[in-house]
Amino acid sequence: MTGTVFRGEELPASERFDCWRELLERTRACEATSAHAGDFRAELRRAELGEVVLLGTSFPSVRFRRTERMVRRADTGVYHLSFLQQGTMALTRAAGRTETLGPGSLHLVDSSHPYDLRTFGGPTAGDTVPRLSGVGIDFPAELLPLPPHRLRDLLGRAFDAREGSAALLSQFLVGLDRQATALRPAEAARLGTIVVDLVAAWVAGELEAEAAVPEETRHRALAEAVRAFVRRNLADPDLTPATIAAAHHVSVSHLHRVFTRHAPDAETLAAWIRAQRLEHARRDLADPARRTTPVHAVAARWGFPRADDFSRAFRAAYGHPPREHRRRALAERAAEGE
């Protein structure tokens, strides 16, 4: 996977702002100015997920302007989606309306319309200059299975990312930013497709136009929503395909069909849940802070009420029983400490 990590402290102060701006302008063509340009302390993580570019960044206050002249001169037909984690933004579009965006908000703009975006950093521990931070994606407009005119009223608006499909999308973006450097090219391209599907599902929900989104896109978004739901509820002993189907308003048979179709190696939902629970139990058994927790209690915590069932499943997955895994893992940790 192609990726770039920029840290301003690694460059001379006079070069930092121009280098950071150049990386952004590869997909976000605009004018950027900052009162902190003389000593610009910023970080930028840029990764290519197929046709999607992932950007995670933290920086002091900056003003971004895309003028009508810039649009006329070159319009690449790109959507810019951003999830703001810290700081505030004031976004003014061509109509003159200004939208204020705070932490926890999503917004979408495109390269086909001018805008004036002022960003203001929030306080950061250990840093005297307030900083803004967030994560976003840039992708060709043609990848979104909705015509541009349908999105006109959504562009530039602030959307709360704490609930529903907006929450799923924002959490997925944050997770991608954390794991991007570890992704293989094939994984990166697949996840780029999934994140655009999640954007399509979110936009279609806001427009009440779910039927306009292709079935395959809806199915991929559903599969990812199910994975996120399972991760949040993995310790719940009542987590079953039936409860998952009910939470997503689909039948159990539809859930199984969609999940298996969009899982690597056609893995079933039950098998994936079991593997996730075993992996969490494996980590707990290797944690020195949990060395006194009985094995059966660790098993029960991750959805295995019967100790014998857990032991058999653990041995089948990892080649040795859970007690042996704990003994080895703790011994290795002790040796590393010495």
Backbone torsions as a table, in degrees:
resi	resn	phi	psi	omega
1	MET	NA	138.7	178.0
2	THR	-84.5	126.6	-179.1
3	GLY	-149.7	157.5	178.9
4	THR	-138.8	135.0	173.4
5	VAL	-119.1	121.4	-179.7
6	PHE	-112.6	129.0	172.3
7	ARG	-127.7	118.7	-172.7
8	GLY	-58.8	-32.5	-177.1
9	GLU	-63.5	-16.9	-177.9
10	GLU	-82.7	-5.6	-178.5
11	LEU	-118.9	160.0	172.3
12	PRO	-59.4	146.7	-175.9
13	ALA	-54.8	-36.2	-176.2
14	SER	-70.3	-16.9	-176.1
15	GLU	-103.9	-13.0	-169.4
16	ARG	-62.1	-50.4	-174.5
17	PHE	-64.6	-43.8	-179.1
18	ASP	-63.6	-38.5	179.6
19	CYS	-67.3	-45.2	178.5
20	TRP	-61.3	-45.0	-179.7
21	ARG	-63.2	-39.7	-179.6
22	GLU	-62.9	-39.3	178.5
23	LEU	-64.9	-42.6	178.1
24	LEU	-64.8	-40.6	-173.5
25	GLU	-72.1	-6.6	174.7
26	ARG	-61.8	-30.9	177.7
27	THR	-126.7	-15.5	-179.7
28	ARG	-120.6	81.9	-176.3
29	ALA	-73.7	108.5	-179.6
30	CYS	-161.7	171.0	174.4
31	GLU	-89.9	131.7	178.5
32	ALA	-124.2	129.7	177.5
33	THR	-133.7	153.6	-178.8
34	SER	-153.9	141.5	174.7
35	ALA	-69.1	-13.4	-178.1
36	HIS	-103.0	14.1	-173.8
37	ALA	-60.9	-27.6	-178.3
38	GLY	-70.0	-23.8	177.9
39	ASP	-148.5	72.1	-169.5
40	PHE	-87.9	108.4	-179.4
41	ARG	-102.4	103.1	-174.1
42	ALA	-141.9	166.7	174.3
43	GLU	-134.2	141.7	178.7
44	LEU	-142.8	126.5	175.5
45	ARG	-113.3	120.0	-176.4
46	ARG	-123.7	126.8	-178.5
47	ALA	-138.2	143.5	178.5
48	GLU	-99.6	121.8	178.6
49	LEU	-113.1	77.3	-171.4
50	GLY	66.3	-123.9	178.7
51	GLU	-84.9	-3.1	-178.6
52	VAL	-98.6	136.3	175.6
53	VAL	-109.5	124.9	179.4
54	LEU	-97.8	133.4	-179.5
55	LEU	-129.0	123.5	171.5
56	GLY	-121.4	128.1	-172.6
57	THR	-148.8	155.5	175.0
58	SER	-139.9	129.4	-173.0
59	PHE	-159.8	160.0	173.9
60	PRO	-74.6	179.9	-173.9
61	SER	-57.9	135.5	-178.7
62	VAL	-142.1	151.4	171.6
63	ARG	-113.0	129.6	178.3
64	PHE	-114.6	130.6	178.6
65	ARG	-132.0	127.9	170.1
66	ARG	-115.4	112.2	-173.0
67	THR	-89.0	165.2	176.4
68	GLU	-60.8	-36.3	178.8
69	ARG	-63.1	-40.8	178.9
70	MET	-65.0	-38.4	178.1
71	VAL	-63.9	-45.2	-179.6
72	ARG	-65.0	-37.5	-176.2
73	ARG	-70.5	-38.7	-177.8
74	ALA	-161.4	112.1	175.0
75	ASP	-116.4	111.8	-176.8
76	THR	-84.8	-3.4	178.7
77	GLY	64.3	55.3	-175.9
78	VAL	-122.5	139.7	170.7
79	TYR	-94.7	141.4	176.7
80	HIS	-119.2	112.4	178.1
81	LEU	-107.9	131.7	-178.4
82	SER	-132.0	140.2	173.3
83	PHE	-115.1	116.9	-175.8
84	LEU	-89.2	123.4	-179.3
85	GLN	-101.6	-30.5	-179.0
86	GLN	-150.9	143.2	-179.1
87	GLY	95.6	-173.6	178.5
88	THR	-135.8	160.6	177.9
89	MET	-135.2	148.5	171.6
90	ALA	-122.9	111.0	-174.7
91	LEU	-108.8	118.8	177.7
92	THR	-110.5	126.3	-179.2
93	ARG	-103.2	-177.8	-173.0
94	ALA	-58.7	-33.0	-177.8
95	ALA	-72.8	-8.2	178.3
96	GLY	93.2	-5.1	180.0
97	ARG	-80.5	134.5	179.5
98	THR	-106.9	130.4	178.4
99	GLU	-111.4	130.6	177.3
100	THR	-97.5	130.3	-178.2
101	LEU	-119.2	131.9	179.4
102	GLY	-115.3	179.4	179.6
103	PRO	-56.6	138.7	-179.9
104	GLY	88.1	13.5	-178.7
105	SER	-112.5	149.8	173.4
106	LEU	-106.8	146.6	168.9
107	HIS	-149.6	154.9	-176.4
108	LEU	-128.0	129.8	171.9
109	VAL	-131.1	170.1	179.1
110	ASP	-133.4	165.4	-178.1
111	SER	-79.1	-5.2	-175.3
112	SER	-89.5	-3.5	-179.2
113	HIS	-132.9	143.4	177.9
114	PRO	-71.3	156.6	176.5
115	TYR	-157.6	160.5	176.7
116	ASP	-131.0	111.8	-174.4
117	LEU	-117.4	117.1	176.0
118	ARG	-105.3	127.8	-179.1
119	THR	-114.2	144.1	-177.6
120	PHE	-132.1	121.0	-176.6
121	GLY	-71.0	156.0	174.0
122	GLY	-105.9	166.3	-177.9
123	PRO	-62.8	139.6	179.6
124	THR	-128.2	131.2	-179.8
125	ALA	-60.0	131.7	176.9
126	GLY	80.5	5.3	-178.5
127	ASP	-130.8	127.2	-177.6
128	THR	-77.0	-19.0	-179.8
129	VAL	-101.8	123.1	177.4
130	PRO	-57.3	145.0	-176.2
131	ARG	-129.8	151.5	172.4
132	LEU	-106.3	141.9	177.8
133	SER	-139.8	150.3	180.0
134	GLY	-176.0	177.4	178.4
135	VAL	-138.8	146.3	-178.7
136	GLY	-158.3	177.5	177.7
137	ILE	-134.2	150.7	171.1
138	ASP	-120.6	133.3	-178.7
139	PHE	-153.0	151.7	179.8
140	PRO	-58.9	136.8	-178.1
141	ALA	-59.1	-29.2	-177.0
142	GLU	-68.4	-15.1	179.0
143	LEU	-74.8	-23.1	-178.9
144	LEU	-83.9	121.4	-173.1
145	PRO	-79.2	42.7	176.0
146	LEU	-139.7	137.7	-178.6
147	PRO	-66.4	144.7	-176.7
148	PRO	-53.9	-34.9	-176.4
149	HIS	-66.9	-23.0	178.3
150	ARG	-70.8	-23.6	-175.5
151	LEU	-94.4	-0.5	-171.8
152	ARG	-53.8	-42.2	-176.7
153	ASP	-79.5	-10.1	179.0
154	LEU	-91.7	-25.7	-174.4
155	LEU	-62.3	131.6	176.5
156	GLY	84.0	-7.4	-179.0
157	ARG	-83.9	151.9	176.3
158	ALA	-91.0	130.9	178.8
159	PHE	-123.0	132.7	178.8
160	ASP	-68.4	125.1	-176.0
161	ALA	-102.3	28.3	-178.2
162	ARG	-96.6	-10.8	-175.4
163	GLU	-137.7	157.6	170.9
164	GLY	61.2	-147.9	-175.8
165	SER	-67.2	-26.4	176.3
166	ALA	-66.6	-39.1	177.8
167	ALA	-66.2	-42.9	178.3
168	LEU	-60.7	-43.2	-179.5
169	LEU	-64.3	-47.3	-177.8
170	SER	-65.3	-40.3	178.5
171	GLN	-65.9	-36.3	178.2
172	PHE	-65.5	-41.0	177.9
173	LEU	-61.2	-44.9	179.9
174	VAL	-62.8	-42.8	178.2
175	GLY	-63.7	-40.6	176.7
176	LEU	-60.8	-43.0	-179.1
177	ASP	-61.2	-38.3	-178.7
178	ARG	-70.6	-34.7	-171.9
179	GLN	-105.1	-0.5	-169.5
180	ALA	-56.6	-40.5	-175.6
181	THR	-69.1	-18.2	-177.9
182	ALA	-93.9	-2.2	-174.3
183	LEU	-82.3	138.9	170.9
184	ARG	-79.6	158.7	-175.9
185	PRO	-53.6	-43.5	-178.9
186	ALA	-65.5	-39.5	177.3
187	GLU	-64.1	-43.5	-178.1
188	ALA	-60.6	-44.7	180.0
189	ALA	-64.2	-41.3	179.8
190	ARG	-64.0	-41.9	-179.9
191	LEU	-70.6	-29.6	173.7
192	GLY	-62.7	-40.3	176.4
193	THR	-64.0	-42.6	-178.9
194	ILE	-63.9	-42.5	-177.7
195	VAL	-65.8	-35.7	175.8
196	VAL	-67.2	-37.3	174.9
197	ASP	-59.9	-40.1	179.3
198	LEU	-67.7	-37.0	174.5
199	VAL	-62.1	-44.3	-179.8
200	ALA	-61.5	-42.9	179.6
201	ALA	-64.6	-41.5	179.0
202	TRP	-64.8	-49.2	-179.2
203	VAL	-61.6	-44.2	-179.4
204	ALA	-62.0	-37.6	177.3
205	GLY	-64.9	-42.1	178.5
206	GLU	-64.1	-33.6	-178.7
207	LEU	-89.9	-4.7	-173.2
208	GLU	54.0	47.2	-176.5
209	ALA	-130.6	39.7	-178.3
210	GLU	-56.7	-33.8	-177.7
211	ALA	-67.2	-18.5	-179.7
212	ALA	-80.5	-11.3	-179.8
213	VAL	-90.6	132.7	-179.6
214	PRO	-55.9	147.5	-177.5
215	GLU	-57.2	-41.9	-178.4
216	GLU	-62.0	-39.0	177.4
217	THR	-64.2	-44.1	178.6
218	ARG	-61.8	-38.7	-178.7
219	HIS	-67.9	-41.7	178.2
220	ARG	-64.5	-39.0	177.6
221	ALA	-65.4	-39.8	177.6
222	LEU	-62.7	-43.6	180.0
223	ALA	-59.8	-41.3	179.3
224	GLU	-71.0	-36.9	176.8
225	ALA	-61.9	-38.6	178.6
226	VAL	-65.2	-43.9	178.6
227	ARG	-59.3	-44.3	179.9
228	ALA	-64.0	-40.4	179.3
229	PHE	-63.2	-44.0	179.9
230	VAL	-63.0	-43.6	-179.7
231	ARG	-60.4	-38.3	-179.9
232	ARG	-71.0	-26.3	-172.5
233	ASN	-118.6	21.6	-171.8
234	LEU	-61.0	-34.0	-178.0
235	ALA	-80.0	-6.6	-178.7
236	ASP	-74.8	117.2	-179.4
237	PRO	-64.5	-18.9	-179.9
238	ASP	-91.7	9.4	177.8
239	LEU	-73.0	111.3	-179.6
240	THR	-137.1	164.8	174.5
241	PRO	-54.9	-33.7	-179.7
242	ALA	-66.6	-44.0	-179.8
243	THR	-69.6	-34.4	178.1
244	ILE	-67.1	-43.4	179.0
245	ALA	-61.6	-42.8	-179.7
246	ALA	-63.4	-39.9	-179.5
247	ALA	-65.0	-25.3	-177.9
248	HIS	-108.5	8.6	173.6
249	HIS	58.5	42.9	175.5
250	VAL	-132.9	165.5	176.9
251	SER	-77.7	159.3	179.0
252	VAL	-63.0	-40.8	-179.0
253	SER	-65.5	-40.6	177.4
254	HIS	-64.5	-41.8	178.7
255	LEU	-58.5	-49.6	-179.5
256	HIS	-60.6	-43.6	-176.5
257	ARG	-63.7	-46.2	-178.0
258	VAL	-68.5	-44.9	-176.9
259	PHE	-63.0	-47.3	-177.5
260	THR	-64.4	-37.9	-179.3
261	ARG	-63.6	-33.2	-175.1
262	HIS	-108.7	20.0	176.1
263	ALA	-103.2	144.3	175.3
264	PRO	-58.0	135.5	179.7
265	ASP	59.9	23.8	177.0
266	ALA	55.1	38.0	179.9
267	GLU	-66.6	139.1	178.9
268	THR	-77.1	160.9	179.0
269	LEU	-61.9	-45.4	-179.1
270	ALA	-60.7	-41.2	-180.0
271	ALA	-66.3	-38.3	-179.7
272	TRP	-67.6	-43.2	177.9
273	ILE	-60.6	-44.2	179.7
274	ARG	-60.9	-43.9	179.9
275	ALA	-64.3	-39.7	178.0
276	GLN	-64.0	-42.5	179.3
277	ARG	-65.7	-42.4	178.2
278	LEU	-62.4	-40.3	-179.3
279	GLU	-65.6	-40.1	177.8
280	HIS	-66.8	-39.7	177.1
281	ALA	-63.9	-40.9	178.7
282	ARG	-59.0	-42.5	179.5
283	ARG	-65.8	-41.7	179.6
284	ASP	-63.2	-39.5	-179.3
285	LEU	-66.0	-27.1	-179.8
286	ALA	-90.1	-0.9	-176.2
287	ASP	-87.8	116.5	179.5
288	PRO	-57.2	-29.5	-179.4
289	ALA	-68.8	-15.6	-179.5
290	ARG	-113.0	20.6	-174.3
291	ARG	-63.3	-26.2	-178.6
292	THR	-91.4	-4.8	178.4
293	THR	-75.0	123.6	-179.1
294	PRO	-58.7	148.6	-179.6
295	VAL	-58.1	-41.0	-178.7
296	HIS	-65.0	-29.2	178.2
297	ALA	-72.6	-38.4	174.9
298	VAL	-61.8	-43.9	179.2
299	ALA	-60.6	-46.2	-178.6
300	ALA	-64.4	-35.1	-179.4
301	ARG	-61.2	-30.0	-177.5
302	TRP	-110.6	30.8	168.1
303	GLY	87.2	19.5	176.5
304	PHE	-117.9	87.3	-176.2
305	PRO	-69.0	-23.0	-179.0
306	ARG	-104.1	118.3	-176.0
307	ALA	-61.1	-37.9	-179.6
308	ASP	-64.3	-42.1	178.4
309	ASP	-62.2	-41.4	179.6
310	PHE	-63.7	-44.3	-178.2
311	SER	-61.6	-43.7	179.5
312	ARG	-64.8	-44.1	-179.0
313	ALA	-65.9	-39.2	-179.6
314	PHE	-65.7	-44.5	179.1
315	ARG	-63.3	-40.4	179.8
316	ALA	-64.7	-34.6	-177.2
317	ALA	-81.2	-37.6	-170.4
318	TYR	-119.4	-3.8	174.0
319	GLY	87.4	-1.6	176.6
320	HIS	-154.2	159.2	-176.6
321	PRO	-70.6	162.1	-176.5
322	PRO	-61.3	-37.6	179.3
323	ARG	-63.3	-40.3	178.9
324	GLU	-66.5	-39.1	177.0
325	HIS	-60.8	-45.4	178.8
326	ARG	-60.3	-45.7	-178.5
327	ARG	-59.4	-46.9	-178.7
328	ARG	-64.9	-47.1	-176.0
329	ALA	-63.3	-42.8	-179.3
330	LEU	-69.5	-35.8	177.2
331	ALA	-64.5	-40.2	178.4
332	GLU	-65.2	-40.8	178.3
333	ARG	-63.6	-41.8	179.9
334	ALA	-63.7	-41.6	179.2
335	ALA	-64.1	-39.5	178.8
336	GLU	-64.9	-37.4	178.9
337	GLY	-65.6	-38.2	178.1
338	GLU	-67.6	NA	NA
